[in-house]
């Protein structure tokens, strides 16, 4: 069965989605929609697809699934429209900024019996898989501390997403991946959050510079998150990251851009440099990497009718709750305690 896949949003990530579905076996890029019709037409024509005038027109054309790659704060309406139109949905992270919107999307997907997955593509990086194995196998012992650092260049909020940078945050735009990874690696939920924010480094004072957050997970695991986008023009890339995990029997240190990992356990130490395609690198004329594997997992979930896929919106709803708590804690200047609601199936 060949799945007809549409794309809503024709920006950087939407264009990437379109190319992936044009290249992957088992699916066909049916078309692209964007509020900027000329941009949608340019992306669609690149792959011999159709540019639609509205999401409704796309759904009436009979698409099986839709990738939603709109700005962070406008996922709710296109996702709900696609679910109501009978399509399965693969939505860019973050699922939503507002937990109420996220829960509404999860509930609607269940009502409509449709797959709703979030593109947490970093789970498919080999370095992420390696850390997952070290944690779940117990080779690091009981995890005590985790540190996550995400940095973006200032030109990202000031030029690349200038039209809507003030309606998202670095915690949503950048650290969604890290929060998802930490929760999936440990299998635990966040119980308390204390966060601070800063403004003033960016030219637009209404756009937050970044956040520092301290999270307490089940069992007392302490997580420190730093997420900011104020690096100067001289920084050699758009972004960089660091991860540190310390347990009772070992530790892992990951340099994101260099893809260098140092592992220390009670019995041995090693240093590993990861190669091959990263997120979406061109290999042999096609895109390859974690982004492609994440999209492939979505298509497989649709084919298998697997509503409990690992990055389903239901299974990753807690990421949105944690992000909202970080923003609220920073605004209120207090530690917040998250509810004890059970994970959704």
Secondary structure, DSSP 4 states (H G I P E B T S, - for coil): -PEEEEEE--SHHHHHHHHHHHHSTTEEEEEEE-SSHHHHHHHHHHTT-EE-SSHHHHHHTT-SEEEE---GGG-HHHHHHHHHTT-EEEEPSPS-SSHHHHHHHHHHHHHHT--EEE--GGGGSHHHHHHHHHHHTTTT-SEEEEEEEEEEEHHIIIIITTTTGGGS-HHHHTTHHHHHHHHHHH---EEEEEEEEE-SSSSSTTS--EEEEEEEEGGG-EEEEEEEEEE-TTSSSSEEEEEEEEESSEEEEEETTTTEEEEEESS-EEEEE--S--SSEEETTEEESHHHHHHHHHHHHHHHT-TT-TTBTTTTHHHHHHHHHHHHHHHHTS-EE---PPPP-
